[in-house]
């Protein structure tokens, strides 16, 4: 017996559920890529991406996922042999560092813990010891989707400034842009990157990079530059150079609609919605954890992201069965544990096109699965989520 008829629901942290309006925006013929309409579409998107990144700097659009955007940043500002300091808080800054290493950079990982965010004091201490300024760039994520840690980028920026270090400050916002505050210029960030498939509610396949003045200066002498990623090439006079060839027209239609929806809601309202729904999820997980099997992966409540929650399980419990039940019986796809949390955690995404029915439905299915599979858990997690939202969204 199953109750999964209807649309399967993705509760994974990317790709996320796309609004019907975004899907419909792609259902039209392609543009003449040499037309003024195409130029206006590109210019509007690039302008609004810089608005999302909160920077006066220029943004770029790549036909790529986040891994491609990592390479775009590395190749445009670094040279072979440059040293990169990687701030660990989960899997994804490490992935960015691995990409830099494969491209010819030297990598140093500032060891962290998959159960906490980056400690800005540790960053400052390491930079103060780099008296000859061998470190040329610092890479970190705002939200790590493996651990569900959120890093205090403003505090890290202050730490870099306090150390008096000239390294470029480079941030991955794939799991945060459009969902929570990000202030590139105000926080002293030199270059940032993101992707289309999470908070921006669009299909996978677009990567974004925003560039500040210091990154632009570093670009002038970077020797890892290659034709596809190169900012200078993309700044050329011909429109097609913005995409290094044919524009991804239908993905751009989708992104245009998604950004219109974000700005219509208002970014402050969007951030507030994500915070309320994240707290509802955390209310449920807190109750389930009373059964001594589950716990938050991130120990400090202030370091838990508003876009994804990683739930750690005690040893000896079959999380594969939980995933199968949710998907096969109920049509809910949960995120799996990845990296060092493989088979030890599950993840609940709450980013992008998400509302109270989606969240409460997701939590209800999980609680149903825990009950059906006889996995010990505190009772009333969904009720706690409802209470939180009722208090946070008064009549």
C-alpha positions in Angstrom: 0.0 0.0 0.0 1.3 3.5 -0.8 0.0 7.1 -0.7 2.3 8.5 -3.3 0.0 9.3 -6.2 0.6 12.8 -7.6 3.7 14.9 -8.1 6.9 13.6 -6.3 8.1 16.3 -3.9 11.8 17.1 -3.7 13.0 17.9 -0.2 16.7 17.7 -1.3 19.0 20.7 -1.3 19.2 21.1 -5.0 17.8 21.0 -7.5 14.8 22.4 -5.6 11.2 22.5 -6.6 10.6 25.0 -9.4 7.5 27.2 -9.4 5.0 26.6 -12.1 5.5 30.1 -13.3 9.2 29.4 -13.9 8.4 26.2 -15.8 5.9 28.0 -17.9 8.4 30.8 -18.7 10.5 28.3 -20.6 7.6 27.1 -22.7 8.1 29.5 -25.6 10.2 29.7 -28.8 13.9 30.7 -28.6 14.8 34.3 -29.2 16.9 35.7 -32.0 20.2 35.7 -30.1 21.3 38.8 -32.0 18.2 40.8 -31.2 17.8 43.8 -28.9 15.4 41.7 -26.8 18.2 39.2 -26.1 20.6 42.0 -25.2 18.0 43.6 -22.8 17.3 40.2 -21.2 21.0 39.7 -20.5 21.5 43.2 -19.2 18.5 42.9 -16.9 19.7 39.6 -15.5 23.3 40.7 -14.9 22.1 43.9 -13.2 19.7 42.0 -10.9 22.3 39.3 -10.0 24.6 42.1 -8.8 21.6 43.4 -6.8 21.2 39.9 -5.2 24.9 39.7 -4.4 24.6 43.3 -3.0 27.6 44.6 -4.9 28.4 47.5 -7.2 30.7 45.1 -9.1 29.9 43.3 -12.3 28.3 39.9 -12.5 28.8 37.1 -15.0 26.6 34.2 -16.1 28.1 30.8 -17.1 26.5 27.8 -18.7 27.7 25.6 -15.8 26.7 24.3 -12.4 28.4 25.4 -9.2 31.5 23.4 -9.9 31.9 25.3 -13.1 31.5 28.6 -11.3 34.3 27.5 -8.9 36.6 27.1 -11.9 35.5 30.5 -13.2 36.6 32.2 -10.0 39.9 30.3 -9.7 40.9 30.7 -13.3 40.2 34.5 -13.3 42.1 35.6 -10.2 44.8 33.0 -9.4 48.1 31.8 -10.9 49.8 28.5 -10.9 51.5 27.9 -7.5 49.3 30.4 -5.7 48.4 29.3 -2.1 44.7 29.1 -1.2 43.5 28.8 2.4 40.4 26.7 2.6 38.0 27.2 5.5 36.5 23.9 6.4 32.9 23.6 7.7 31.7 20.6 5.8 32.3 19.3 2.3 31.9 22.1 -0.2 34.7 24.6 0.6 37.0 21.5 0.5 35.6 20.7 -3.0 36.4 24.2 -4.1 39.9 23.8 -2.7 40.3 20.5 -4.5 39.4 22.2 -7.8 42.0 24.9 -7.2 44.6 22.2 -6.4 43.8 20.3 -9.6 44.2 23.6 -11.6 47.7 24.1 -10.2 47.3 26.0 -6.9 48.7 25.0 -3.5 46.1 24.3 -0.9 46.1 24.6 2.8 43.0 23.6 4.8 42.2 25.4 8.0 40.9 22.4 9.8 37.3 22.7 11.0 34.6 20.4 12.2 31.6 19.1 10.3 29.6 19.9 13.5 30.3 23.6 13.6 30.9 26.8 11.6 34.2 28.4 10.8 35.7 30.2 13.8 36.8 33.7 12.7 39.4 33.9 15.5 41.1 30.8 14.0 41.2 32.5 10.6 42.7 35.7 12.0 45.4 33.7 13.9 46.4 31.8 10.8 46.6 34.9 8.7 48.7 36.7 11.2 51.3 33.9 11.0 51.4 34.3 7.2 53.8 37.2 7.5 55.2 36.9 4.0 51.6 36.8 2.6 52.0 33.6 0.7 48.3 33.0 1.0 46.7 34.6 -2.1 43.0 33.7 -1.5 40.7 32.4 1.2 37.7 30.3 0.2 34.6 29.6 2.3 30.9 28.7 1.8 28.1 30.7 3.4 26.1 27.5 3.9 27.5 24.0 3.6 24.7 21.7 2.3 26.5 18.6 3.6 26.8 19.7 7.3 24.1 22.5 7.2 26.5 24.9 8.9 26.1 28.6 8.2 29.3 30.7 8.4 29.4 34.2 9.8 30.8 35.9 6.7 30.8 39.3 8.2 32.8 38.2 11.2 35.3 36.3 8.9 35.7 39.5 6.9 36.5 41.4 10.0 39.0 38.8 11.0 40.8 39.1 7.6 40.8 42.9 8.0 42.1 42.7 11.6 45.0 40.5 10.5 45.9 43.1 7.8 46.1 40.4 5.2 45.8 41.1 1.5 44.4 37.7 0.4 41.3 37.7 -1.7 38.1 36.8 0.2 36.1 34.4 -2.0 32.7 33.0 -1.0 30.4 30.3 -2.3 26.7 31.3 -2.0 25.2 28.3 -3.9 23.0 27.3 -0.9 22.2 30.7 0.4 21.8 33.3 -2.3 18.2 34.6 -2.5 17.3 32.8 0.8 19.2 34.7 3.5 21.1 38.0 3.7 24.3 38.3 1.8 26.2 41.6 1.6 29.2 41.2 -0.7 30.5 44.8 -0.6 29.6 45.6 3.0 31.3 42.4 4.3 34.5 43.0 2.4 34.1 40.0 0.0 36.1 40.2 -3.2 34.4 37.6 -5.4 31.4 35.5 -4.9 29.7 32.7 -6.9 26.4 30.9 -6.9 24.1 28.6 -9.0 20.6 28.6 -10.3 19.1 25.4 -8.9 18.6 26.2 -5.2 17.4 29.5 -3.8 17.0 31.0 -7.2 14.3 28.4 -8.1 15.5 27.7 -11.7 16.8 24.7 -13.5 20.3 23.5 -13.0 22.8 24.7 -15.5 23.6 28.3 -14.8 26.5 29.5 -12.6 27.0 33.1 -11.5 30.1 35.1 -10.4 30.2 38.6 -8.9 33.4 40.5 -9.0 34.8 43.3 -6.8 37.6 45.7 -7.5 40.4 43.7 -5.8 39.4 40.6 -7.7 39.3 42.6 -10.9 42.9 43.8 -10.2 44.1 40.3 -9.5 42.5 39.2 -12.8 45.0 41.4 -14.7 47.9 39.1 -13.8 46.2 35.8 -13.3 47.9 33.1 -15.4 45.2 30.4 -15.1 42.9 32.3 -17.4 41.3 30.2 -20.2 39.0 31.5 -23.0 35.7 30.1 -21.8 35.8 31.4 -18.2 37.8 34.7 -18.9 36.1 37.9 -17.7 38.0 40.0 -20.2 36.7 37.9 -23.1 33.1 38.2 -21.7 33.5 41.9 -21.5 34.0 42.2 -25.3 31.7 44.3 -27.5 29.7 41.5 -29.0 26.8 40.2 -27.0 27.5 36.5 -27.7 30.8 36.9 -25.8 28.8 37.2 -22.6 28.1 33.5 -22.9 31.3 32.5 -24.9 28.9 31.5 -27.7 25.2 30.7 -27.9 23.2 32.0 -25.0 21.2 29.4 -22.9 18.0 31.2 -23.8 15.4 29.1 -22.1 17.4 28.9 -18.8 17.6 32.7 -19.0 13.8 32.9 -19.4 13.4 30.7 -16.3 15.9 32.8 -14.3 14.2 36.1 -15.3 10.8 34.8 -14.0 12.4 33.5 -10.8 14.1 36.8 -10.1 10.9 38.7 -10.8 9.1 36.5 -8.3 11.9 37.1 -5.6 11.8 40.9 -6.1 8.0 40.9 -6.1 8.0 39.2 -2.7 10.7 41.4 -1.5 14.1 40.2 -0.3 13.5 41.0 3.4 10.2 39.1 3.2 11.9 36.2 1.5 14.6 36.0 4.2 11.9 36.1 6.9 10.0 33.3 5.2 13.1 31.1 5.1 13.9 31.8 8.7 10.3 31.0 9.9 10.2 27.7 7.9 13.7 26.7 9.0 12.7 27.2 12.6 9.7 25.1 12.1 11.9 22.3 10.8 14.2 22.7 13.7 11.3 22.6 16.1 10.3 19.2 14.7 13.8 17.9 14.8 14.3 19.0 18.3 11.3 17.0 19.4 12.2 13.9 17.4 15.7 14.1 19.0 14.1 13.3 22.4 13.9 9.7 21.3 17.8 9.4 21.6 18.3 8.4 18.0 18.4 11.7 16.1 20.3 14.9 16.8 21.2 18.1 14.9 24.5 17.7 13.1 25.3 21.3 14.0 25.7 21.6 17.7 25.3 25.4 18.1 21.8 26.6 17.3 23.1 29.9 16.0 25.2 28.1 13.4 22.3 26.2 11.8 21.5 27.2 8.2 18.1 28.6 7.2 18.2 26.6 3.9 18.9 23.0 4.9 18.9 20.9 8.1 21.2 17.9 8.5 19.8 15.4 11.0 22.3 12.9 12.4 21.3 9.4 13.4 22.8 7.2 16.1 24.7 4.1 14.9 22.7 1.0 14.1 19.7 2.7 12.4 18.8 2.0 8.8 18.4 5.4 7.2 18.1 3.7 3.8 14.8 2.3 5.0 13.7 5.8 6.0 14.6 7.1 2.5 12.8 4.2 0.8 9.7 4.6 2.8 9.4 8.4 2.2 10.0 8.0 -1.5 8.3 4.8 -2.4 5.3 5.0 0.0 4.8 8.8 0.1 6.5 10.4 -2.9 8.9 12.5 -0.7 12.6 12.6 -1.6 14.8 13.4 1.3 18.5 14.4 1.0 21.0 11.7 1.9 24.0 12.2 4.1 27.1 12.9 2.0 30.8 12.9 2.7 31.6 11.7 6.2 27.9 11.7 7.0 27.1 9.1 4.4 24.6 6.6 5.8 24.7 8.5 9.1 22.4 11.4 8.4 19.5 12.7 6.3 18.9 16.2 5.1 15.8 18.3 4.8 15.9 21.2 2.4 13.9 24.4 3.0 15.1 26.8 0.4 13.7 28.5 -2.7 10.1 27.8 -3.7 8.9 26.6 -0.3 5.9 27.4 1.9 4.1 26.2 5.0 2.2 23.3 3.3 5.3 22.0 1.7 7.3 22.1 5.0 4.5 20.7 7.1 3.8 18.0 4.5 7.5 17.0 4.5 7.7 16.9 8.3 4.5 14.9 8.4 5.8 12.3 6.0 9.0 12.0 8.0 7.1 11.5 11.3 4.9 9.0 9.6 7.9 7.1 8.3 9.6 7.1 11.8 6.4 5.7 13.3 5.8 3.1 10.5 9.5 1.9 10.8 9.4 1.8 14.6 12.4 4.2 14.8 12.4 5.7 18.3 11.7 9.4 18.3 10.0 12.0 20.4 6.4 12.4 19.6 4.8 15.6 18.4 7.4 17.0 16.1 4.9 18.2 13.5 2.8 19.8 16.2 5.8 21.7 17.5 6.4 23.0 13.9 2.8 24.0 13.7 3.0 25.9 17.0 6.1 27.7 15.9 4.5 28.9 12.7 1.2 29.8 14.3 3.2 32.0 16.7 5.4 33.4 14.0 2.5 34.1 11.5 -0.2 35.6 13.7 -3.7 36.2 12.4 
